Amino acid sequence: MHDDSRRPFRDAQEDVETVREVPDTAQTRAPAYRLAFADPEFLWRDELRPVRLQLELLKPELVMKEFGIDSTIVLFGSARIPEPARRDEAATETLAEFTRYYDEARKFARLITEKSQRNGKHHVIVTGGGPGIMEAGNRGAAEAGGVSIGLNIVLPHEQAPNPYITPDLCFNFHYFGIRKMHFLLRAAAIAIFPGGFGTLDEMFEALTLIQTERMDPVPFLLFGRAFWEKVINWQALAEAGTISSADLDLFTFVETAEEALAVIERWTPKG
């Protein structure tokens, strides 16, 4: 933790506590009297958006630094894919079939975490914190005895974080953009399972960053070739010239956790 013991100035928290002890008057009850950093209504103003953006970037950054986390393996995938034991609760036959990807995500996260603990690389699993594939990722890491990260986002129909996230690494975001940054800032590999709009959004954003050399290439794994080739005509994009043929090499199709782990182990950065 950051050591403030040698600072010559009063601690901010001390002043917050001191203010609570002042006499109760019309002046001390007025919003203007509140310390700016302890005034929620002030911080929620539209004009303070730049400050809130900075806080959402900084808080997880500081916490992860304190935990010594500098390398992550990212898992994206549908929140609607249940574990096989709850297959009957799936909304469609396809989702019921996709419960096998829950198992693969769980196994992949477990293998990554076990390997990291053996070799000291400390690759930490990070997910979006919700149910489905995200839950499977955090669950696999927990089963291996490791920590894992959950980057939750506040939605109109809030879903609680899954119970397998390491509590001290369970974050919550208001801004999608800042959350996206934290997914990729430390990414050593990206594993993407079948999913919907959110999964596609994260996938294409990461691919675009790599394609445009705004981000270094990393192992980019698409679980389930049949699914990905059905929902996206990759070859048509290349034939149309909207992407280059070389862009098709930015990702690798895999089917199993073991296959994905092998791709990561064989990975050598180009150039």
Residue pairs with C-beta under 8 A, 6 or more apart in sequence:
1 66
2 62
4 11
12 35
12 37
15 35
16 35
16 38
19 28
19 34
19 35
19 38
22 28
27 33
31 39
31 41
31 42
34 42
36 42
37 43
42 48
43 51
43 52
52 174
52 175
53 175
53 177
53 178
56 173
56 174
56 175
56 178
56 179
57 178
57 181
57 182
59 171
60 151
60 171
60 182
61 182
61 185
63 168
63 169
63 171
64 70
64 149
64 169
64 186
67 147
67 168
67 169
68 122
69 122
69 124
69 149
69 169
69 186
70 122
70 186
71 121
71 122
71 123
71 124
71 186
71 188
72 123
72 124
72 125
72 126
72 149
72 186
72 187
72 188
73 109
73 112
73 123
73 124
73 125
73 126
73 187
73 188
73 189
73 190
73 191
73 264
74 126
74 127
74 183
74 184
74 187
74 189
74 190
74 191
75 105
75 108
75 109
75 125
75 126
75 127
75 133
75 134
75 136
75 137
75 191
75 192
75 193
76 127
76 128
76 133
76 190
76 191
76 192
76 193
76 195
76 198
76 199
76 202
76 203
77 101
77 105
77 132
77 133
77 134
77 136
77 137
77 192
77 193
77 194
77 195
77 199
77 223
78 95
78 98
78 132
78 133
78 193
78 194
78 195
78 196
78 199
79 128
79 130
79 131
79 132
79 133
79 134
79 159
79 195
79 198
80 90
80 91
80 95
80 131
80 132
80 196
81 90
81 95
81 98
81 99
81 101
81 102
81 132
81 133
81 193
81 194
82 89
82 90
82 95
82 99
82 102
82 131
82 132
83 99
83 102
83 103
83 106
83 135
83 136
84 99
84 100
84 102
84 103
86 99
87 96
87 99
88 96
90 96
90 98
90 99
98 194
101 133
101 136
101 193
101 194
101 223
101 224
102 132
102 133
102 135
102 136
103 136
104 193
104 223
104 255
104 256
104 257
105 133
105 136
105 137
105 140
105 191
105 193
105 223
105 257
106 136
106 137
106 139
106 140
106 143
107 140
107 257
108 137
108 140
108 191
108 257
108 260
108 261
109 125
109 136
109 137
109 138
109 139
109 140
109 141
109 144
109 148
110 140
110 141
110 143
110 144
110 257
111 140
111 144
111 257
111 258
111 261
112 123
112 125
112 140
112 141
112 261
112 264
113 123
113 124
113 125
113 140
113 141
113 144
113 145
113 146
113 148
114 144
114 146
115 121
115 123
115 261
116 122
116 123
116 124
116 146
117 144
117 145
117 146
123 188
123 189
124 141
124 146
124 147
124 148
124 149
124 169
125 137
125 138
125 140
125 141
125 146
125 148
125 149
126 148
126 149
126 150
126 151
126 182
126 183
126 186
127 133
127 134
127 135
127 137
127 138
127 148
127 149
127 150
127 151
127 165
128 134
128 150
128 151
128 152
128 153
128 198
129 138
129 150
129 151
129 152
129 153
129 161
129 162
129 165
129 170
129 171
130 150
130 152
130 159
130 161
130 162
131 159
131 162
133 193
133 195
134 150
134 162
135 162
135 164
137 148
138 148
138 150
138 162
138 164
138 165
139 162
139 164
141 147
141 148
141 164
142 148
142 164
142 166
147 166
147 169
148 164
148 165
148 166
148 169
149 165
149 166
149 169
149 170
149 171
150 161
150 162
150 165
150 166
150 169
150 170
150 171
151 171
151 173
151 179
151 182
151 183
152 161
152 170
152 171
152 172
152 173
153 172
153 173
153 174
153 176
153 179
154 172
154 173
154 174
161 170
161 172
171 182
173 179
180 202
180 205
183 202
183 206
184 190
184 206
184 209
184 215
187 206
187 218
188 218
188 219
188 264
189 218
189 219
189 220
189 221
189 264
189 267
190 206
190 218
190 219
190 220
190 221
191 221
191 223
191 260
192 199
192 202
192 203
192 220
192 221
192 222
192 223
193 199
193 223
193 224
194 223
194 224
194 227
194 228
203 222
206 215
206 220
207 220
207 247
207 250
207 251
208 214
209 215
210 216
210 217
210 218
210 220
210 250
211 243
211 247
211 250
216 269
217 250
217 269
217 270
218 267
219 252
219 263
219 264
219 267
220 250
220 251
220 252
221 251
221 252
221 254
221 260
221 263
221 264
222 228
222 251
222 252
222 253
222 254
223 254
223 255
223 260
224 253
224 255
225 253
225 255
228 234
228 253
234 248
235 248
237 243
237 247
238 244
238 245
238 247
238 248
252 263
254 260
254 263
